[in-house]
Amino acid sequence: MVPGSNANDQMEDLQRKLSFSEAVADPLDFDQLLARASALLSRWAQSDVVTLILPPDREGVEPLLHIFGRQPVLPLAERSIRDDCALLLAEMDFAHLPGEALRLRRGPELMPLHQPVRDDTLYRFWSHELVIEDQIVGIVALYGFTDWLLSPRIKRLLGGLMPPLARAVSTAASVARLRRAGHKDESTGVYNRRGFVEQVERECARATATGHAPALLLLDVEDLASSASTAEGVGVLRAMTEALAAAVRPFDVIGRFGEEEFVVLLPETSVDEATAVAERILDLAGQLSFHGRPLQVNIGASLYGGGTIDALFQAADEALYQARRQGALQAAGG
């Protein structure tokens, strides 16, 4: 018998391990797998937030941070988590970068709202590496609004759950990579229409819960449609993609919709912030050339107002139409 425990505790913990194994058994939906696992970890450890840091799946990108909160995680609390996760990576000598550089994926809230949502600093009170054959496949960290102290029994339980979670994460990540390959534009590597719309659906659902609305930018590159499949056209598309990546924030989402159309999703963004991003895009795009002339780009912007996703895209499309006619950045409601 484990010191300090009894038969009832051991039986309860065995049931918990079985429940956890069932929760992570299906790797086909990575987000749902992580949500199920995080809900159990949060309940048993009484944490307010569960995070999972995943190593980059390809060169040139930063680690991905999944955040799952008992309730919506507001900006200040989220910022403290990102900064602490960056510190954790540095402590492990895994990566040295600022918190804002971490790519962010927000999971669904783990519980319905039942108390005021707090927006202050969170404390990490437990973390553990996920290891498969001596290779780190992820890092789990638990956070609370108070500096929580886990009992030895719960620490043993959480440690025992990490091997099955590591296997599940490794398998699910492989499945997700295959799936993402079908959601990416072959020429530029950014999201295609299907993949981008999925990201918009997720962010709008989150905005409904938190009240922090995203903005959408719809832009086109003039005179590129007929040449997009040529070597020169593909070169311009890739240069434009690099300009977009340099202009947006680390957690913004870029997609390509057509031969000459790009889209950008800006989570938790005001009209002024969206305008500032769009102006940076125009400045950087103006430094590119096509057929010996400076690249001409038009941008329409819309802000999510709680309506349908179709309405959000329609508003951006109408603003883009006005931008084409007037030669200036246009904004509209969504």
C-alpha positions as CSV (number, residue, x, y, z in Angstrom):
1,M,0.0,0.0,0.0
2,V,1.2,3.5,-0.8
3,P,2.1,5.4,2.4
4,G,-0.6,7.9,3.4
5,S,-3.3,6.3,1.2
6,N,-5.9,3.7,1.8
7,A,-7.8,1.2,-0.2
8,N,-10.7,3.6,-1.0
9,D,-8.2,6.2,-2.3
10,Q,-6.5,3.6,-4.4
11,M,-9.8,2.4,-5.9
12,E,-10.9,6.0,-6.6
13,D,-7.6,6.8,-8.3
14,L,-7.8,3.6,-10.4
15,Q,-11.2,4.7,-11.6
16,R,-9.8,8.1,-12.4
17,K,-7.0,6.5,-14.5
18,L,-9.5,4.4,-16.4
19,S,-11.7,7.4,-17.0
20,F,-8.7,9.4,-18.3
21,S,-7.6,6.6,-20.6
22,E,-11.1,6.5,-22.1
23,A,-11.1,10.3,-22.5
24,V,-7.8,10.3,-24.6
25,A,-8.6,7.1,-26.5
26,D,-9.9,8.8,-29.7
27,P,-7.1,10.7,-31.6
28,L,-9.3,11.8,-34.5
29,D,-10.3,15.2,-33.0
30,F,-7.3,16.7,-31.3
31,D,-9.2,19.7,-29.9
32,Q,-11.9,17.5,-28.3
33,L,-9.3,15.1,-27.0
34,L,-7.4,17.9,-25.3
35,A,-10.7,19.4,-24.0
36,R,-11.7,16.1,-22.4
37,A,-8.3,15.5,-20.9
38,S,-8.1,19.1,-19.6
39,A,-11.5,18.9,-18.0
40,L,-10.5,15.9,-16.0
41,L,-7.1,17.4,-15.0
42,S,-8.8,20.6,-14.0
43,R,-11.4,18.9,-11.9
44,W,-8.9,16.6,-10.0
45,A,-6.2,19.2,-9.5
46,Q,-8.8,22.0,-8.9
47,S,-6.9,24.2,-11.4
48,D,-8.4,27.3,-13.1
49,V,-6.5,26.8,-16.4
50,V,-4.8,23.9,-18.1
51,T,-2.2,24.5,-20.8
52,L,-0.4,22.3,-23.2
53,I,2.7,23.4,-25.0
54,L,3.4,21.6,-28.3
55,P,6.8,21.7,-30.0
56,P,6.9,23.2,-33.5
57,D,5.7,20.8,-36.2
58,R,8.0,22.3,-38.8
59,E,11.0,24.6,-39.0
60,G,10.5,28.3,-38.9
61,V,7.5,28.4,-36.5
62,E,7.2,28.8,-32.8
63,P,5.8,26.4,-30.2
64,L,2.0,26.2,-30.0
65,L,0.2,27.0,-26.7
66,H,-3.2,25.4,-26.1
67,I,-5.2,27.2,-23.3
68,F,-8.2,25.6,-21.6
69,G,-9.9,27.6,-18.8
70,R,-12.7,26.7,-16.4
71,Q,-14.3,29.9,-17.7
72,P,-13.2,32.4,-20.5
73,V,-9.6,33.4,-20.0
74,L,-9.5,37.2,-20.4
75,P,-6.5,39.2,-21.8
76,L,-4.5,40.0,-18.6
77,A,-4.8,36.4,-17.3
78,E,-3.9,35.1,-20.8
79,R,-0.9,37.3,-21.0
80,S,0.4,36.1,-17.6
81,I,0.0,32.5,-18.8
82,R,1.9,33.1,-22.1
83,D,4.7,34.9,-20.3
84,D,5.0,32.1,-17.7
85,C,4.9,29.4,-20.4
86,A,7.8,31.2,-22.1
87,L,9.6,31.2,-18.8
88,L,8.9,27.5,-18.3
89,L,10.4,26.7,-21.8
90,A,13.5,28.8,-20.9
91,E,13.9,27.0,-17.6
92,M,13.9,23.7,-19.5
93,D,16.3,25.1,-22.0
94,F,13.7,24.1,-24.6
95,A,13.3,27.6,-26.2
96,H,14.1,31.2,-25.4
97,L,11.4,33.6,-26.7
98,P,8.9,36.1,-25.4
99,G,5.5,35.0,-24.4
100,E,3.9,37.0,-27.2
101,A,5.8,34.9,-29.7
102,L,4.0,31.7,-28.7
103,R,1.3,30.7,-31.2
104,L,-2.0,30.5,-29.4
105,R,-4.9,28.1,-29.6
106,R,-7.8,28.7,-27.3
107,G,-9.8,25.7,-26.3
108,P,-13.4,25.7,-25.2
109,E,-14.3,26.7,-21.7
110,L,-14.4,23.6,-19.4
111,M,-17.4,24.7,-17.3
112,P,-20.5,26.9,-17.8
113,L,-20.2,30.4,-16.2
114,H,-21.2,30.2,-12.6
115,Q,-19.1,33.1,-11.0
116,P,-17.6,36.4,-12.1
117,V,-14.8,36.0,-14.7
118,R,-11.5,37.1,-13.2
119,D,-8.8,38.9,-15.2
120,D,-5.6,38.9,-13.2
121,T,-2.3,37.0,-12.8
122,L,-2.4,33.2,-12.7
123,Y,0.1,31.1,-10.9
124,R,1.7,27.9,-12.2
125,F,1.5,25.2,-9.5
126,W,2.4,22.1,-11.4
127,S,4.0,21.1,-14.7
128,H,5.1,17.9,-16.4
129,E,6.8,16.9,-19.6
130,L,5.1,14.5,-22.0
131,V,7.8,12.1,-23.3
132,I,7.8,9.4,-25.9
133,E,11.0,7.4,-26.4
134,D,13.1,10.2,-24.8
135,Q,11.5,12.8,-27.0
136,I,9.4,15.6,-25.6
137,V,6.1,15.8,-27.4
138,G,4.5,18.3,-25.1
139,I,4.5,20.1,-21.7
140,V,1.4,20.2,-19.5
141,A,1.1,23.1,-16.9
142,L,-1.7,23.8,-14.4
143,Y,-2.5,27.3,-13.2
144,G,-4.7,28.9,-10.5
145,F,-5.6,32.4,-9.4
146,T,-4.0,31.4,-6.1
147,D,-0.7,29.6,-5.6
148,W,-2.3,26.2,-5.0
149,L,-0.4,23.4,-3.3
150,L,-1.2,19.8,-4.5
151,S,-1.3,16.9,-2.1
152,P,1.2,14.1,-2.6
153,R,-1.7,11.8,-3.7
154,I,-2.8,14.1,-6.5
155,K,0.7,14.6,-7.6
156,R,1.1,10.9,-8.0
157,L,-2.2,10.6,-9.8
158,L,-1.3,13.4,-12.3
159,G,2.2,11.9,-12.9
160,G,0.5,8.6,-13.7
161,L,-1.7,10.2,-16.2
162,M,1.1,11.7,-18.2
163,P,2.3,8.6,-20.1
164,P,-1.1,7.8,-21.7
165,L,-1.6,11.5,-22.4
166,A,1.8,11.6,-24.1
167,R,0.9,8.7,-26.3
168,A,-2.5,10.2,-27.2
169,V,-1.0,13.6,-27.9
170,S,1.7,12.1,-30.2
171,T,-0.9,10.1,-32.1
172,A,-3.4,13.0,-32.3
173,A,-0.7,15.4,-33.4
174,S,0.2,13.1,-36.3
175,V,-3.5,12.9,-37.3
176,A,-3.9,16.6,-37.0
177,R,-0.8,17.3,-39.2
178,L,-2.3,15.0,-41.9
179,R,-5.6,16.8,-41.6
180,R,-4.0,20.3,-41.7
181,A,-2.3,19.3,-44.9
182,G,-5.8,19.3,-46.5
183,H,-6.5,22.7,-45.0
184,K,-3.5,24.5,-46.4
185,D,-2.9,26.4,-49.6
186,E,-0.2,24.5,-51.6
187,S,1.4,27.7,-53.1
188,T,1.7,29.7,-49.9
189,G,1.4,27.3,-46.9
190,V,-1.4,29.4,-45.3
191,Y,-4.9,28.2,-44.7
192,N,-7.1,27.5,-47.7
193,R,-10.8,28.4,-47.6
194,R,-11.9,25.4,-45.6
195,G,-9.2,25.7,-43.0
196,F,-9.7,29.4,-42.6
197,V,-13.4,29.3,-42.2
198,E,-13.0,26.7,-39.4
199,Q,-10.7,29.1,-37.6
200,V,-13.3,31.9,-38.0
201,E,-16.0,29.7,-36.7
202,R,-14.0,28.9,-33.6
203,E,-13.1,32.5,-32.9
204,C,-16.6,33.8,-33.4
205,A,-17.9,31.1,-31.0
206,R,-15.3,32.2,-28.5
207,A,-16.3,35.9,-29.0
208,T,-19.9,35.1,-28.2
209,A,-18.7,33.7,-24.8
210,T,-16.2,36.4,-23.9
211,G,-17.5,39.5,-25.6
212,H,-14.2,40.1,-27.3
213,A,-14.9,40.4,-31.0
214,P,-12.5,39.5,-33.9
215,A,-12.0,41.5,-37.0
216,L,-11.7,40.2,-40.6
217,L,-9.5,41.7,-43.4
218,L,-10.3,40.7,-47.0
219,L,-7.7,41.8,-49.5
220,D,-6.9,41.3,-53.2
221,V,-3.7,41.8,-55.2
222,E,-4.6,43.6,-58.4
223,D,-3.8,42.1,-61.8
224,L,-2.5,38.8,-60.3
225,A,-5.4,36.5,-61.1
226,S,-4.2,35.6,-64.7
227,S,-0.6,35.0,-63.5
228,A,-1.1,33.3,-60.1
229,S,-0.1,29.9,-61.4
230,T,3.0,31.1,-63.2
231,A,6.5,31.0,-61.6
232,E,6.4,34.8,-61.3
233,G,2.9,34.8,-59.9
234,V,3.7,32.2,-57.3
235,G,6.7,34.2,-56.3
236,V,4.5,37.2,-55.7
237,L,2.0,35.2,-53.7
238,R,4.8,33.9,-51.4
239,A,6.3,37.4,-51.0
240,M,2.8,38.7,-50.2
241,T,2.4,35.9,-47.6
242,E,5.7,36.9,-46.0
243,A,4.5,40.6,-45.9
244,L,1.3,39.5,-44.2
245,A,3.1,37.4,-41.7
246,A,5.4,40.4,-40.9
247,A,2.4,42.8,-40.5
248,V,0.2,40.7,-38.3
249,R,0.5,39.6,-34.7
250,P,1.7,36.1,-33.8
251,F,-1.8,34.8,-32.9
252,D,-3.5,36.3,-36.1
253,V,-4.6,33.8,-38.8
254,I,-3.8,34.2,-42.5
255,G,-5.6,32.5,-45.4
256,R,-5.9,32.5,-49.2
257,F,-9.3,32.3,-50.8
258,G,-8.7,32.7,-54.5
259,E,-6.2,33.4,-57.1
260,E,-5.5,36.9,-55.8
261,E,-7.5,37.1,-52.6
262,F,-6.1,36.8,-49.0
263,V,-7.9,36.9,-45.7
264,V,-6.7,37.7,-42.2
265,L,-8.5,36.9,-38.9
266,L,-7.7,39.3,-36.1
267,P,-8.9,37.9,-32.7
268,E,-10.0,40.4,-30.0
269,T,-9.5,43.4,-32.2
270,S,-11.0,46.8,-32.3
271,V,-11.6,48.8,-35.5
272,D,-8.6,51.0,-34.8
273,E,-6.4,48.0,-34.2
274,A,-7.6,46.3,-37.4
275,T,-6.9,49.5,-39.3
276,A,-3.4,49.7,-38.0
277,V,-2.7,46.1,-39.1
278,A,-4.2,46.8,-42.5
279,E,-2.0,49.9,-42.9
280,R,1.1,47.9,-42.0
281,I,0.1,45.4,-44.7
282,L,-0.3,48.1,-47.3
283,D,3.1,49.6,-46.4
284,L,4.8,46.3,-46.7
285,A,2.9,45.2,-49.9
286,G,3.9,48.6,-51.5
287,Q,7.5,47.5,-51.3
288,L,6.8,44.5,-53.5
289,S,6.6,44.7,-57.3
290,F,4.8,42.8,-60.1
291,H,5.5,43.2,-63.8
292,G,7.9,46.0,-62.9
293,R,5.3,48.0,-61.0
294,P,4.6,48.4,-57.2
295,L,2.1,45.8,-56.0
296,Q,-1.4,47.2,-55.7
297,V,-3.4,45.8,-52.8
298,N,-7.0,46.7,-51.7
299,I,-8.3,45.8,-48.3
300,G,-11.8,45.7,-46.8
301,A,-12.3,45.2,-43.1
302,S,-15.2,44.1,-41.0
303,L,-15.8,43.6,-37.2
304,Y,-17.8,40.7,-35.8
305,G,-21.0,42.0,-34.2
306,G,-22.6,38.8,-33.1
307,G,-24.3,38.0,-36.4
308,T,-23.6,35.1,-38.8
309,I,-20.2,34.3,-40.2
310,D,-21.6,34.8,-43.7
311,A,-22.6,38.4,-42.6
312,L,-19.0,39.0,-41.4
313,F,-17.6,37.9,-44.7
314,Q,-20.2,39.8,-46.7
315,A,-19.4,43.1,-44.8
316,A,-15.7,42.6,-45.5
317,D,-16.5,41.9,-49.2
318,E,-18.6,45.0,-49.5
319,A,-15.8,47.1,-47.9
320,L,-13.3,45.6,-50.3
321,Y,-15.5,46.6,-53.2
322,Q,-15.5,50.1,-52.0
323,A,-11.8,50.0,-51.5
324,R,-11.4,48.9,-55.2
325,R,-13.5,51.9,-56.3
326,Q,-12.0,54.5,-54.0
327,G,-8.5,53.2,-53.8
328,A,-8.3,53.3,-50.0
329,L,-8.8,51.0,-47.0
330,Q,-12.5,50.6,-46.1
331,A,-14.1,49.2,-43.0
332,A,-17.6,47.9,-42.3
333,G,-19.6,46.2,-39.5
334,G,-20.2,42.5,-39.6
